[in-house]
């Protein structure tokens, strides 16, 4: 005896498995680069978005006996609710590491994955597939483009001296200039009951090799008691 599967079950399955596949692809890229929200997270976000949209697309299946003119759900409200909820999940993967903020790209990928899930949920396949291809391109191809683009590198710099053996500010700035840094926002502080003197500043350069070369130079100076170079970035 042949088992006949209703057409709408096949359609629903296509919606869900399409969302699962595309969410997984985006998540694989994030997992490969060691991001906190990766393969499983993106797959579940995309499929959950599609599943919730199916609630509105197939409302006649669960609102049995209720005339359509009496109660009618609004799919756009469901989509708004999904994107609001995704905002909390996206915020969870953004964190501060030193002076840098990390996770912004992963939060963006979760957001677009939810949007793609909504498209799969309502059966709008063409824009969903195109959006998936574009998203994967942005996350992978654009990474290489971004790395080759000239850009300024900013860092927070702290350097510590003993109170009576402080490098003059002009000399410190001259050394920074030799390593292709420009200096801004210099502040000064005495620490440990006045035993140490500290410079704090923001430095920037166009050369990615400037920071490691400068750090090597500082490591070889006995006058420097402690230093920190904390690059900022996403």
Residue frames as a rotation matrix with the C-alpha (Angstrom) as fourth column:
UNK 1
0.577 0.817 0.000 0.00
0.817 -0.577 0.000 0.00
0.000 0.000 -1.000 0.00
UNK 2
-0.310 -0.699 0.644 1.47
0.678 -0.637 -0.365 3.31
0.666 0.324 0.672 -1.07
UNK 3
0.016 0.227 -0.974 1.67
0.874 -0.477 -0.097 6.06
-0.487 -0.849 -0.206 1.50
UNK 4
0.196 0.147 0.969 0.52
0.732 -0.679 -0.045 9.39
0.652 0.719 -0.241 0.14
UNK 5
-0.432 -0.416 -0.800 2.20
0.828 -0.535 -0.169 12.41
-0.358 -0.735 0.576 1.70
UNK 6
0.674 0.735 -0.076 0.10
0.658 -0.644 -0.390 15.58
-0.335 0.213 -0.918 1.50
UNK 7
0.305 -0.548 0.779 1.68
0.700 -0.425 -0.573 18.28
0.646 0.720 0.254 -0.67
UNK 8
0.705 -0.014 0.709 1.65
-0.315 -0.902 0.295 20.80
0.635 -0.431 -0.641 2.14
UNK 9
0.881 -0.448 0.153 3.82
0.044 0.398 0.916 18.50
-0.471 -0.800 0.370 4.30
UNK 10
0.317 -0.778 0.542 6.37
0.948 0.278 -0.155 18.36
-0.030 0.563 0.826 1.49
UNK 11
0.376 -0.112 0.920 6.27
0.320 -0.916 -0.243 22.14
0.869 0.386 -0.308 1.18
UNK 12
0.921 -0.010 0.389 6.69
-0.357 -0.423 0.833 22.65
0.156 -0.906 -0.394 4.93
UNK 13
0.692 -0.700 0.176 9.63
0.485 0.632 0.605 20.25
-0.535 -0.333 0.777 4.95
UNK 14
0.238 -0.594 0.768 11.26
0.868 -0.226 -0.443 22.15
0.437 0.772 0.462 2.08
UNK 15
0.654 0.059 0.755 10.88
-0.141 -0.970 0.198 25.40
0.744 -0.236 -0.626 4.04
UNK 16
0.920 -0.227 0.320 12.44
-0.323 0.027 0.946 23.96
-0.224 -0.973 -0.048 7.18
UNK 17
0.534 -0.759 0.373 15.25
0.656 0.650 0.384 21.96
-0.534 0.039 0.845 5.59
UNK 18
0.402 -0.366 0.839 16.09
0.646 -0.536 -0.544 24.87
0.649 0.761 0.021 3.29
UNK 19
0.745 -0.086 0.661 16.43
-0.429 -0.821 0.377 27.12
0.510 -0.565 -0.649 6.33
UNK 20
0.857 -0.431 0.283 18.45
-0.021 0.518 0.855 24.46
-0.515 -0.738 0.435 8.17
UNK 21
0.475 -0.695 0.539 20.87
0.877 0.423 -0.227 24.05
-0.070 0.581 0.811 5.25
UNK 22
0.365 -0.333 0.869 21.50
0.343 -0.820 -0.458 27.76
0.865 0.466 -0.185 4.72
UNK 23
0.836 -0.048 0.546 21.83
-0.494 -0.497 0.713 28.50
0.237 -0.866 -0.440 8.42
UNK 24
0.794 -0.558 0.240 24.33
0.323 0.723 0.611 25.65
-0.514 -0.408 0.755 8.71
UNK 25
0.401 -0.656 0.639 26.44
0.827 -0.042 -0.561 27.02
0.395 0.753 0.526 5.85
UNK 26
0.454 -0.204 0.867 26.69
-0.211 -0.970 -0.117 30.44
0.866 -0.129 -0.484 7.47
UNK 27
0.885 -0.063 0.461 27.39
-0.455 0.088 0.886 28.84
-0.097 -0.994 0.049 10.84
UNK 28
0.739 -0.653 0.166 30.19
0.665 0.747 -0.023 26.70
-0.109 0.127 0.986 9.39
UNK 29
0.251 -0.647 0.720 32.05
0.406 -0.605 -0.685 29.84
0.878 0.465 0.111 8.33
UNK 30
0.499 0.000 0.867 31.71
-0.643 -0.671 0.370 31.27
0.581 -0.742 -0.335 11.85
UNK 31
0.951 -0.135 0.277 32.78
-0.108 0.696 0.710 28.00
-0.289 -0.705 0.648 13.50
UNK 32
0.610 -0.757 0.233 35.81
0.704 0.383 -0.598 27.73
0.364 0.529 0.767 11.22
UNK 33
-0.075 -0.632 0.772 37.02
0.089 -0.775 -0.626 31.09
0.993 0.022 0.114 12.52
UNK 34
-0.599 -0.290 -0.747 36.39
0.657 0.355 -0.665 30.14
0.458 -0.889 -0.022 16.15
UNK 35
-0.620 0.425 0.660 33.48
-0.443 -0.883 0.154 32.48
0.648 -0.197 0.736 16.81
UNK 36
-0.873 0.218 0.437 31.24
-0.370 0.289 -0.883 31.96
-0.319 -0.932 -0.172 19.87
UNK 37
0.224 0.959 0.176 28.06
-0.384 0.253 -0.888 31.48
-0.896 0.131 0.425 17.81
UNK 38
-0.682 -0.659 -0.317 28.81
-0.576 0.217 0.788 28.94
-0.450 0.720 -0.528 15.11
UNK 39
-0.919 0.189 -0.345 27.41
-0.165 0.610 0.775 25.95
0.357 0.770 -0.529 13.24
UNK 40
-0.569 0.732 -0.376 24.61
0.799 0.600 -0.041 24.81
0.196 -0.324 -0.926 15.54
UNK 41
-0.445 0.394 -0.804 23.59
0.381 -0.730 -0.568 28.29
-0.811 -0.559 0.175 16.68
UNK 42
-0.684 0.151 -0.713 23.10
-0.604 -0.665 0.438 29.63
-0.408 0.731 0.547 13.16
UNK 43
-0.869 0.382 -0.314 21.33
0.060 0.711 0.700 26.47
0.491 0.590 -0.641 12.04
UNK 44
-0.469 0.710 -0.525 18.86
0.876 0.301 -0.376 26.69
-0.109 -0.636 -0.764 14.91
UNK 45
-0.508 0.252 -0.824 18.29
0.042 -0.948 -0.316 30.44
-0.860 -0.195 0.471 14.49
UNK 46
-0.819 0.150 -0.554 17.51
-0.573 -0.263 0.776 30.08
-0.029 0.953 0.301 10.80
UNK 47
-0.734 0.557 -0.388 15.21
0.322 0.789 0.523 27.08
0.598 0.259 -0.759 11.28
UNK 48
-0.496 0.558 -0.665 13.43
0.760 -0.092 -0.644 28.67
-0.420 -0.825 -0.378 14.25
UNK 49
-0.640 0.240 -0.730 12.72
-0.338 -0.941 -0.013 31.79
-0.690 0.239 0.683 12.22
UNK 50
-0.796 0.339 -0.501 11.31
-0.432 0.262 0.863 29.68
0.424 0.904 -0.063 9.39
UNK 51
-0.691 0.531 -0.490 9.23
0.640 0.765 -0.074 27.63
0.335 -0.365 -0.868 11.81
UNK 52
-0.515 0.494 -0.701 7.67
0.439 -0.550 -0.710 30.69
-0.737 -0.673 0.067 13.41
UNK 53
-0.665 0.274 -0.695 6.80
-0.642 -0.686 0.344 32.16
-0.383 0.675 0.631 10.03
UNK 54
-0.850 0.373 -0.372 5.12
0.036 0.745 0.666 28.89
0.526 0.552 -0.647 9.06
UNK 55
-0.645 0.634 -0.427 2.73
0.631 0.126 -0.766 29.55
-0.431 -0.763 -0.481 11.96
UNK 56
-0.254 0.554 -0.793 1.37
-0.273 -0.828 -0.490 32.52
-0.928 0.092 0.361 10.06
UNK 57
-0.717 -0.050 -0.696 1.60
-0.698 0.041 0.715 31.04
-0.007 0.998 -0.064 6.57
UNK 58
-0.623 0.476 -0.620 -0.43
0.119 0.842 0.526 27.98
0.773 0.254 -0.581 7.59
UNK 59
-0.869 0.281 0.407 -2.66
-0.492 -0.409 -0.768 29.64
-0.049 -0.868 0.494 10.13
UNK 60
0.050 0.955 -0.292 -5.72
-0.925 0.155 0.348 27.89
0.377 0.252 0.891 8.70
UNK 61
-0.090 -0.151 -0.984 -4.29
-0.061 0.988 -0.145 24.56
0.994 0.046 -0.098 9.88
UNK 62
-0.725 -0.233 -0.648 -4.23
0.584 0.293 -0.758 25.49
0.366 -0.927 -0.076 13.55
UNK 63
-0.821 0.561 -0.101 -7.13
-0.409 -0.703 -0.582 27.96
-0.397 -0.437 0.807 13.71
UNK 64
-0.876 0.478 -0.061 -9.68
0.325 0.680 0.657 25.30
0.356 0.556 -0.751 12.81
UNK 65
-0.126 0.958 -0.259 -13.29
0.980 0.161 0.116 26.37
0.153 -0.239 -0.959 12.86
UNK 66
-0.047 0.061 -0.997 -12.52
0.441 -0.894 -0.075 30.08
-0.896 -0.443 0.015 13.16
UNK 67
0.760 0.366 0.537 -13.74
0.635 -0.244 -0.732 32.15
-0.137 0.898 -0.418 10.21
UNK 68
-0.179 -0.932 0.316 -10.91
0.973 -0.216 -0.086 33.98
0.148 0.292 0.945 8.47
UNK 69
-0.059 0.208 0.976 -12.76
0.264 -0.940 0.216 37.28
0.963 0.271 0.000 8.64
UNK 70
0.908 0.413 -0.065 -13.03
0.144 -0.164 0.976 37.00
0.393 -0.896 -0.209 12.44
UNK 71
0.644 -0.765 0.011 -9.37
-0.159 -0.119 0.980 36.36
-0.748 -0.633 -0.198 13.34
UNK 72
0.874 -0.445 0.197 -6.45
0.322 0.225 -0.919 36.87
0.364 0.867 0.340 11.00
UNK 73
0.490 -0.779 -0.392 -2.80
0.533 -0.088 0.842 36.86
-0.690 -0.621 0.372 12.08
UNK 74
0.939 -0.239 -0.246 -0.39
-0.340 -0.747 -0.571 39.38
-0.047 0.620 -0.783 10.63
UNK 75
0.717 -0.697 -0.024 2.85
0.668 0.695 -0.265 37.78
0.201 0.174 0.964 9.29
UNK 76
0.176 -0.694 0.698 4.74
0.122 -0.688 -0.715 41.07
0.977 0.211 -0.036 9.53
UNK 77
0.561 0.060 0.826 4.17
-0.758 -0.364 0.541 41.20
0.333 -0.929 -0.159 13.30
UNK 78
0.954 -0.256 0.153 5.65
0.172 0.893 0.416 37.72
-0.243 -0.371 0.896 13.64
UNK 79
0.422 -0.839 0.343 8.69
0.675 0.038 -0.737 38.82
0.605 0.542 0.583 11.63
UNK 80
0.238 -0.291 0.927 9.09
-0.407 -0.896 -0.177 41.89
0.882 -0.336 -0.332 13.87
UNK 81
0.827 0.132 0.546 8.89
-0.560 0.267 0.784 39.69
-0.043 -0.955 0.295 16.95
UNK 82
0.822 -0.567 0.054 11.54
0.569 0.813 -0.125 37.33
0.027 0.133 0.991 15.59
UNK 83
0.191 -0.803 0.565 13.97
0.445 -0.442 -0.779 40.14
0.875 0.400 0.273 14.82
UNK 84
0.449 0.013 0.893 13.41
-0.670 -0.656 0.346 41.67
0.591 -0.755 -0.286 18.26
UNK 85
0.950 -0.059 0.307 14.24
-0.176 0.710 0.681 38.35
-0.258 -0.701 0.664 19.90
UNK 86
0.620 -0.762 0.188 17.32
0.708 0.439 -0.553 37.92
0.339 0.476 0.811 17.74
UNK 87
0.422 -0.443 0.791 18.56
-0.263 -0.895 -0.361 41.26
0.868 -0.056 -0.494 19.08
UNK 88
0.711 -0.138 0.689 19.02
-0.687 0.070 0.723 39.68
-0.148 -0.988 -0.045 22.52
UNK 89
0.827 -0.423 0.371 20.89
0.413 0.904 0.109 36.71
-0.381 0.063 0.922 21.05
UNK 90
0.533 -0.633 0.561 23.11
0.490 -0.310 -0.815 39.00
0.690 0.709 0.145 19.00
UNK 91
0.539 -0.304 0.785 23.92
-0.623 -0.772 0.129 41.09
0.567 -0.558 -0.606 22.06
UNK 92
0.895 -0.131 0.426 25.02
-0.266 0.610 0.747 37.93
-0.357 -0.781 0.511 23.85
UNK 93
0.625 -0.697 0.351 27.88
0.776 0.603 -0.186 37.29
-0.082 0.389 0.918 21.42
UNK 94
0.419 -0.487 0.766 29.25
0.098 -0.815 -0.572 40.85
0.903 0.314 -0.294 21.64
UNK 95
0.792 -0.204 -0.576 31.86
0.605 0.134 0.785 41.21
-0.083 -0.970 0.229 24.35
UNK 96
0.810 -0.547 0.212 34.61
-0.507 -0.835 -0.215 43.59
0.295 0.067 -0.953 25.40
UNK 97
0.716 -0.675 -0.179 38.15
0.696 0.709 0.111 42.27
0.052 -0.204 0.978 25.38
UNK 98
-0.445 -0.826 -0.346 40.52
0.841 -0.518 0.158 44.82
-0.309 -0.221 0.925 26.83
UNK 99
-0.467 0.245 -0.849 39.88
-0.183 -0.967 -0.178 47.96
-0.865 0.072 0.497 24.82
UNK 100
-0.913 0.111 -0.392 38.43
-0.378 0.130 0.917 46.04
0.153 0.985 -0.077 21.86
UNK 101
-0.027 0.953 0.301 34.83
-0.729 0.187 -0.658 45.09
-0.684 -0.238 0.690 21.15
UNK 102
-0.933 -0.345 -0.098 34.49
-0.332 0.726 0.602 41.62
-0.136 0.594 -0.793 19.67
UNK 103
-0.667 0.646 0.372 31.59
0.505 0.758 -0.413 39.69
-0.549 -0.087 -0.831 18.14
UNK 104
-0.246 0.614 -0.750 29.98
-0.444 -0.759 -0.475 42.43
-0.861 0.216 0.460 16.08
UNK 105
-0.561 -0.003 -0.828 30.31
-0.814 0.185 0.551 40.49
0.151 0.983 -0.106 12.82
UNK 106
-0.939 0.241 -0.246 28.92
0.269 0.959 -0.086 37.34
0.215 -0.147 -0.966 14.43
UNK 107
-0.473 0.809 -0.349 25.97
0.242 -0.262 -0.934 39.33
-0.847 -0.527 -0.072 15.78
UNK 108
-0.253 0.338 -0.907 25.38
-0.818 -0.575 0.014 40.66
-0.517 0.745 0.422 12.27
UNK 109
-0.798 -0.084 -0.597 25.53
-0.461 0.724 0.514 37.13
0.389 0.685 -0.616 10.83
UNK 110
-0.820 0.565 -0.095 22.94
0.488 0.602 -0.632 35.94
-0.300 -0.565 -0.769 13.36
UNK 111
-0.276 0.723 -0.633 20.66
-0.222 -0.689 -0.690 38.81
-0.935 -0.049 0.351 12.38
UNK 112
-0.312 0.124 -0.942 20.89
-0.946 -0.136 0.295 38.11
-0.091 0.983 0.159 8.63
UNK 113
-0.964 -0.029 -0.265 20.48
-0.061 0.992 0.114 34.37
0.260 0.126 -0.957 9.30
UNK 114
-0.568 0.815 -0.116 17.19
0.344 0.107 -0.933 35.09
-0.747 -0.570 -0.341 11.08
UNK 115
-0.095 0.514 -0.852 16.06
-0.672 -0.665 -0.326 37.20
-0.734 0.542 0.409 8.12
UNK 116
-0.645 -0.191 -0.740 16.93
-0.713 0.498 0.493 34.38
0.274 0.846 -0.457 5.70
UNK 117
-0.947 0.321 -0.009 14.99
0.291 0.845 -0.448 31.98
-0.136 -0.427 -0.894 7.92
UNK 118
-0.262 0.881 -0.393 11.94
-0.114 -0.433 -0.894 34.24
-0.958 -0.189 0.214 7.68
UNK 119
-0.198 0.135 -0.971 12.18
-0.952 -0.261 0.158 34.18
-0.232 0.956 0.180 3.87
UNK 120
-0.875 -0.131 -0.467 12.37
-0.267 0.934 0.239 30.39
0.405 0.334 -0.851 3.85
UNK 121
-0.814 0.581 0.023 9.48
0.227 0.353 -0.907 30.23
-0.535 -0.733 -0.419 6.28
UNK 122
0.073 0.880 -0.469 7.15
-0.346 -0.419 -0.840 32.06
-0.935 0.224 0.274 3.91
UNK 123
0.343 0.047 0.938 8.50
0.622 0.737 -0.265 30.20
-0.704 0.675 0.223 0.88
UNK 124
0.938 -0.109 -0.329 10.24
-0.287 -0.778 -0.559 33.17
-0.195 0.618 -0.761 -0.72
UNK 125
0.708 -0.637 0.305 13.09
0.524 0.764 0.378 30.97
-0.474 -0.108 0.874 -1.96
UNK 126
0.512 -0.552 0.658 14.84
0.678 -0.210 -0.704 33.11
0.527 0.807 0.267 -4.58
UNK 127
0.473 -0.387 0.791 15.75
-0.433 -0.884 -0.174 36.08
0.767 -0.260 -0.586 -2.32
UNK 128
0.864 -0.156 0.479 16.57
-0.405 0.351 0.844 33.64
-0.300 -0.923 0.240 0.49
UNK 129
0.668 -0.639 0.381 19.10
0.700 0.714 -0.029 31.77
-0.253 0.286 0.924 -1.67
UNK 130
0.403 -0.514 0.757 20.57
0.414 -0.635 -0.652 34.98
0.816 0.577 -0.043 -3.08
UNK 131
0.673 -0.112 0.731 20.87
-0.603 -0.656 0.454 36.41
0.429 -0.746 -0.509 0.45
UNK 132
0.882 -0.364 0.300 22.65
0.061 0.717 0.694 33.24
-0.468 -0.594 0.655 1.60
UNK 133
0.477 -0.724 0.498 25.20
0.855 0.250 -0.455 33.47
0.205 0.643 0.738 -1.22
UNK 134
0.391 -0.301 0.870 25.80
-0.001 -0.945 -0.326 37.17
0.920 0.127 -0.370 -0.54
UNK 135
0.851 -0.024 0.524 26.15
-0.520 -0.172 0.837 36.56
0.070 -0.985 -0.160 3.21
UNK 136
0.751 -0.610 0.253 28.71
0.488 0.771 0.409 33.79
-0.445 -0.184 0.876 2.70
UNK 137
0.359 -0.614 0.703 30.57
0.726 -0.289 -0.624 36.06
0.586 0.734 0.342 0.29
UNK 138
0.577 -0.094 0.811 30.65
-0.364 -0.919 0.152 38.92
0.731 -0.383 -0.564 2.79
UNK 139
0.877 -0.175 0.446 31.89
-0.400 0.245 0.883 36.66
-0.264 -0.953 0.145 5.60
UNK 140
0.545 -0.689 0.479 34.58
0.563 0.723 0.400 34.88
-0.622 0.052 0.782 3.57
UNK 141
0.239 -0.467 0.851 35.61
0.908 -0.203 -0.367 36.87
0.344 0.861 0.375 0.48
UNK 142
0.708 0.092 0.700 35.28
0.006 -0.992 0.124 40.26
0.706 -0.083 -0.703 2.15
UNK 143
0.890 -0.446 -0.090 37.60
0.157 0.115 0.981 39.05
-0.427 -0.888 0.172 4.92
UNK 144
0.101 -0.893 0.439 40.45
0.934 0.237 0.268 38.84
-0.343 0.383 0.858 2.40
UNK 145
0.213 0.044 0.976 39.56
0.632 -0.768 -0.103 42.20
0.745 0.639 -0.191 0.86
UNK 146
0.947 0.220 0.235 39.45
-0.032 -0.663 0.748 43.83
0.321 -0.716 -0.620 4.29
UNK 147
0.658 -0.746 -0.106 42.86
0.465 0.292 0.836 42.44
-0.593 -0.599 0.539 5.23
UNK 148
-0.157 -0.739 0.655 44.41
0.985 -0.068 0.159 43.96
-0.073 0.670 0.739 2.09
UNK 149
0.592 0.441 0.675 42.77
0.519 -0.849 0.100 47.36
0.617 0.291 -0.731 2.47
UNK 150
-0.598 -0.783 0.168 44.99
0.389 -0.467 -0.794 50.13
0.701 -0.410 0.584 3.88
UNK 151
0.595 0.797 0.104 43.69
0.247 -0.304 0.920 51.17
0.765 -0.522 -0.378 7.27
UNK 152
-0.188 -0.619 0.763 44.89
-0.629 -0.521 -0.577 52.88
0.754 -0.588 -0.291 10.41
UNK 153
0.087 0.100 -0.991 45.54
0.558 0.819 0.131 50.69
0.825 -0.565 0.016 13.43
UNK 154
0.198 0.061 0.978 44.67
-0.617 -0.768 0.173 52.23
0.762 -0.638 -0.114 16.79
UNK 155
0.045 -0.201 -0.979 45.96
0.599 0.789 -0.135 51.03
0.799 -0.581 0.156 20.15
UNK 156
0.888 0.138 0.438 45.83
-0.288 -0.575 0.766 52.06
0.357 -0.806 -0.471 23.80
UNK 157
0.157 -0.941 -0.299 49.36
0.346 0.336 -0.876 52.31
0.925 0.034 0.379 25.14
UNK 158
0.968 0.012 0.251 50.45
-0.232 -0.338 0.912 52.30
0.096 -0.941 -0.324 28.80
UNK 159
0.247 -0.936 -0.250 54.10
0.355 0.328 -0.876 52.54
0.902 0.127 0.413 29.80
UNK 160
0.980 0.186 -0.065 55.43
0.096 -0.164 0.982 52.54
0.172 -0.969 -0.178 33.36
UNK 161
0.018 -0.991 0.136 58.66
0.113 -0.133 -0.985 53.95
0.993 0.033 0.110 34.82
UNK 162
-0.040 -0.114 -0.993 60.01
0.997 0.054 -0.046 54.29
0.059 -0.992 0.112 38.34
UNK 163
0.770 0.564 -0.297 59.21
0.597 -0.802 0.026 57.75
-0.223 -0.197 -0.955 39.71
UNK 164
0.569 -0.618 -0.542 62.74
-0.287 -0.767 0.574 59.14
-0.770 -0.172 -0.614 39.54
UNK 165
-0.643 -0.741 0.194 63.80
-0.035 0.282 0.959 57.45
-0.765 0.609 -0.207 36.30
UNK 166
0.380 0.905 0.193 61.11
0.324 0.065 -0.944 58.61
-0.866 0.421 -0.269 33.86
UNK 167
-0.513 -0.455 0.728 61.75
0.835 -0.066 0.547 58.89
-0.201 0.888 0.414 30.15
UNK 168
-0.678 0.262 -0.686 60.91
-0.160 -0.965 -0.209 62.46
-0.717 -0.032 0.696 29.09
UNK 169
0.299 0.924 0.240 57.71
0.149 0.204 -0.968 62.77
-0.943 0.325 -0.077 27.13
UNK 170
0.533 -0.144 -0.834 59.47
-0.763 -0.508 -0.400 64.29
-0.366 0.849 -0.381 24.12
UNK 171
-0.580 -0.811 -0.072 61.91
-0.787 0.536 0.305 61.38
-0.209 0.233 -0.950 24.00
UNK 172
-0.489 0.485 0.725 59.08
0.126 0.862 -0.491 58.83
-0.863 -0.149 -0.483 24.26
UNK 173
0.598 0.760 -0.254 57.15
-0.101 -0.242 -0.965 60.52
-0.795 0.603 -0.068 21.45
UNK 174
0.146 -0.639 -0.755 60.28
-0.966 -0.255 0.029 60.63
-0.211 0.726 -0.655 19.29
UNK 175
-0.803 -0.427 0.415 60.74
-0.383 0.904 0.189 56.88
-0.456 -0.008 -0.890 19.78
UNK 176
-0.015 0.891 0.454 57.12
0.270 0.441 -0.856 56.27
-0.963 0.110 -0.247 18.85
UNK 177
0.635 0.221 -0.740 57.57
-0.544 -0.553 -0.631 58.36
-0.548 0.804 -0.231 15.71
UNK 178
-0.423 -0.856 -0.298 60.58
-0.864 0.282 0.417 56.23
-0.273 0.434 -0.858 14.75
UNK 179
-0.860 0.182 0.477 58.25
0.186 0.982 -0.038 53.23
-0.476 0.056 -0.878 14.79
UNK 180
-0.866 0.454 0.209 55.72
0.106 -0.243 0.964 55.09
0.489 0.857 0.162 12.59
UNK 181
-0.143 0.829 -0.541 53.26
0.987 0.163 -0.012 55.88
0.078 -0.536 -0.841 15.38
UNK 182
-0.483 0.110 0.868 51.43
-0.081 -0.993 0.081 59.13
0.872 -0.031 0.489 15.91
UNK 183
-0.748 0.064 -0.661 50.32
0.647 0.292 -0.704 59.99
0.148 -0.954 -0.260 19.44
UNK 184
-0.289 0.699 0.655 47.09
-0.209 -0.713 0.669 61.43
0.934 0.056 0.352 20.84
UNK 185
0.624 0.739 0.254 45.38
-0.363 -0.014 0.932 61.90
0.692 -0.674 0.259 24.20
UNK 186
-0.341 -0.808 -0.480 48.38
0.259 0.411 -0.874 61.61
0.904 -0.423 0.069 26.53
UNK 187
0.728 0.478 0.491 47.58
-0.367 -0.333 0.868 61.33
0.579 -0.812 -0.067 30.24
UNK 188
-0.375 -0.927 0.006 49.83
-0.318 0.122 -0.940 60.89
0.871 -0.355 -0.340 33.29
UNK 189
0.749 0.655 0.096 49.50
-0.335 0.250 0.909 58.97
0.572 -0.713 0.406 36.52
UNK 190
-0.480 -0.794 0.372 51.44
-0.778 0.190 -0.599 58.14
0.405 -0.577 -0.709 39.68
UNK 191
0.530 0.667 -0.523 50.75
-0.372 0.737 0.563 54.62
0.762 -0.104 0.640 40.95
UNK 192
0.407 -0.311 -0.859 51.59
0.637 0.771 0.023 52.41
0.655 -0.556 0.511 43.93
UNK 193
0.757 0.007 -0.654 51.77
0.572 -0.492 0.656 55.28
-0.317 -0.871 -0.376 46.45
UNK 194
0.864 -0.348 -0.364 53.89
-0.425 -0.892 -0.156 57.37
-0.270 0.289 -0.918 44.13
UNK 195
0.154 -0.862 0.484 56.54
-0.004 0.489 0.872 54.74
-0.988 -0.136 0.072 43.39
UNK 196
-0.491 -0.288 0.822 55.84
0.740 0.359 0.568 54.59
-0.459 0.888 0.037 39.64
UNK 197
-0.280 0.360 -0.890 54.98
-0.436 -0.874 -0.217 57.08
-0.855 0.327 0.401 36.92
UNK 198
-0.326 0.278 0.904 52.77
0.655 0.755 0.004 56.02
-0.682 0.594 -0.428 34.03
UNK 199
-0.735 0.184 -0.653 52.05
-0.569 -0.690 0.446 57.47
-0.368 0.700 0.612 30.59
UNK 200
-0.222 0.703 0.675 48.73
0.535 0.667 -0.518 56.55
-0.815 0.246 -0.525 28.99
UNK 201
-0.446 0.012 -0.895 47.98
-0.592 -0.754 0.285 57.43
-0.671 0.657 0.343 25.39
UNK 202
0.662 0.567 0.491 46.26
0.134 0.555 -0.821 56.44
-0.737 0.609 0.291 22.17
UNK 203
-0.406 -0.835 -0.371 48.64
-0.402 -0.202 0.893 55.63
-0.821 0.512 -0.254 19.34
UNK 204
0.728 0.645 0.230 47.96
-0.055 0.390 -0.919 54.89
-0.683 0.657 0.320 15.68
UNK 205
-0.454 -0.869 -0.199 49.88
-0.419 0.011 0.908 53.65
-0.787 0.495 -0.369 12.65
UNK 206
0.493 0.556 -0.669 49.36
-0.854 0.161 -0.495 52.38
-0.168 0.815 0.554 9.10
UNK 207
-0.205 -0.700 -0.684 52.00
-0.703 0.592 -0.395 49.64
0.682 0.400 -0.613 9.44
UNK 208
0.799 0.581 -0.158 50.87
-0.330 0.642 0.692 46.34
0.503 -0.501 0.704 11.04
UNK 209
0.353 -0.748 -0.562 54.51
0.637 0.632 -0.441 45.55
0.685 -0.203 0.700 11.92
UNK 210
-0.085 -0.416 0.905 54.99
-0.299 -0.856 -0.421 48.72
0.950 -0.307 -0.051 13.97
UNK 211
0.630 0.436 0.643 53.47
-0.709 -0.014 0.705 47.33
0.316 -0.900 0.300 17.18
UNK 212
0.944 -0.296 -0.146 55.56
0.329 0.887 0.323 44.11
0.034 -0.353 0.935 17.44
UNK 213
0.132 -0.946 0.297 58.75
0.622 -0.154 -0.768 45.99
0.772 0.286 0.568 16.54
UNK 214
0.015 -0.054 0.998 58.03
-0.504 -0.863 -0.040 48.68
0.863 -0.503 -0.040 19.12
UNK 215
0.887 0.361 0.289 57.21
-0.433 0.429 0.793 46.04
0.162 -0.828 0.537 21.75
UNK 216
0.651 -0.726 -0.223 60.55
0.675 0.687 -0.267 44.32
0.347 0.024 0.938 21.10
UNK 217
-0.147 -0.722 0.676 62.34
0.203 -0.691 -0.694 47.63
0.968 0.035 0.248 21.58
UNK 218
0.300 0.335 0.893 60.56
-0.744 -0.504 0.439 48.30
0.598 -0.796 0.098 24.89
UNK 219
0.978 0.110 -0.179 61.27
0.002 0.846 0.533 44.79
0.210 -0.522 0.827 26.15
UNK 220
0.309 -0.943 -0.122 64.99
0.790 0.325 -0.520 45.45
0.530 0.064 0.845 25.83
UNK 221
-0.145 -0.321 0.936 64.91
-0.155 -0.927 -0.342 48.70
0.977 -0.195 0.085 27.85
UNK 222
-0.510 -0.133 -0.850 65.67
0.730 0.456 -0.510 48.28
0.455 -0.880 -0.135 31.57
UNK 223
-0.990 0.117 0.084 64.23
-0.142 -0.899 -0.415 51.72
0.027 -0.422 0.906 32.26
UNK 224
-0.233 0.959 -0.162 60.75
-0.727 -0.061 0.684 50.47
0.646 0.277 0.711 31.29
UNK 225
-0.770 -0.029 0.638 59.15
-0.564 0.499 -0.658 48.70
-0.300 -0.866 -0.400 34.25
UNK 226
-0.384 0.724 0.573 55.94
0.498 0.685 -0.532 47.68
-0.777 0.081 -0.624 32.51
UNK 227
-0.738 0.230 -0.635 54.10
-0.581 -0.695 0.424 48.39
-0.344 0.681 0.646 29.27
UNK 228
-0.271 0.705 0.656 50.96
0.473 0.690 -0.547 47.42
-0.838 0.162 -0.520 27.42
UNK 229
-0.826 0.106 -0.554 49.87
-0.521 -0.520 0.677 47.88
-0.217 0.848 0.484 23.80
UNK 230
-0.454 0.763 0.461 46.19
0.340 0.626 -0.702 47.03
-0.824 -0.162 -0.543 23.33
UNK 231
-0.995 0.099 0.026 44.96
-0.007 -0.326 0.945 47.26
0.102 0.940 0.325 19.71
UNK 232
-0.311 0.950 -0.027 41.35
-0.404 -0.158 -0.901 48.23
-0.860 -0.269 0.433 19.23
UNK 233
-0.791 0.088 -0.605 39.10
-0.581 0.202 0.788 46.60
0.192 0.975 -0.109 16.67
UNK 234
0.278 0.958 -0.063 36.11
-0.939 0.285 0.190 44.37
0.200 0.006 0.980 15.94
